[in-house]
Amino acid sequence: MDNLSVYFLLSDDGFEMSFSPVNDNTLDVYIEFMSIFGELEESNLNISPAQVATVSLKNNLWAFIDKYKDKVPVLNKLKSKIDSVENDSYFLILPNKPEDTQKILDLELYLQALSSTDDSSKVQNLFFQKRDEFNSHFEDLLKEYNLVNIRNDRRTYIGERTKSKRVCRFCKKSENDGATFKKVAHAISEGLGNKNIILYEECDACNEYFGANIEPTLVENLDIARVFFGVKGKGGVPSINKYKDSKLFQNDKGSVIQAPKIDVVSEKEITVTLVSHKKYVPINIYKALCKIALSVVDQKEIAYLEDTISWMKSCTPGANVPKVAVSLDRGSIATFPSITLYVRKTENYNHPHIVGEFKAAGFIYIFIVPYSRKDKCSFVKEEEFDSFWRFFPQYSASSDWRFDDYNNSNEIELTEKLRFVQNDKDQA
Ligand SMILES: [Zn+2]
């Protein structure tokens, strides 16, 4: 036995724990632990993956945790996870966390099926029904891609915890090479409201470079939206003075715009024109999106993204990157920004290696991570981009997208035209 681990799949969470180092001692503890969830018959453990969090199971587990928590500290974390499972509801127990997204999704659907009926003979059919429904939308996509969904509603740390073992993903330096890891590096800029997703594998020098040169462009691009949706950055909701003779801020009544050019289009519609005296470099928006993707992607993909990193860190113009799809987020406006990645698991080069979905301040951005060594085309050509876009029906089914071209390394002036239309429902 080379691996004493167990994976818990809960209705809205998953938790993997392992007993290490692997030796006779930990093996005994592991067997005692697993016996809580099943029967030991001769020398075989009979454990059903479907478990019910009964009061008696919880009590047995608490007793075990009390006995071993000092030797196996991860048990404290397990306790808080299982504690949050409602009494008598289902969870799954598996030997390892499945690597394939499709498998995890199947298991999640199975758990949903288990939880939605008291009649065990119906579970199988319910599961097949749920899976067919899901597959009708996503089957093709999930054959090609694994999904990386980063929890943003609680602290999530990415990469190696111990500083002396860390290697920066962007410059490959460790403490031995002179890199330092004193600052807390955020996978998504704090200015966009991210408090929870922390990247261990970003050295202070890279953190400073991205923070000074790349990330502010995306943050500033979302300034107006941040004021309107009340997204708190480092210093609370921003007050914006970068537009000529204009001011945007929030007071106790809501969002306020003061601008020199306000046109009344009709009784119900006005437009406000804002001209920024701060210029911006469009390509940096694309680089900032890629910085987020590379911060959360699995370490093993980074080797294919060396050219992407060089591009992100160089100032030389002449980039040739695909369009970025941008839309208003019709769902509820999340408090925290979020990132989801699609990472191709096949060798089908018609589809990009990595596609990102970034949501912040009421906007969604869908972008391809360019220059991957696992790509054979650039998706800049119309037909290449179109075939990529059609492969993601959850996005392409809607026509609400704007396709931005960020291929410009020069500073340009930013002019925003805001259109306000009175809603018949709020006549106030
Ligand atoms: Zn670095």
Residues whose N, C-alpha, C, O or C-beta is under 5 A from the ligand:
A	BS01	ZN	C168 F170 C171 C203 C206
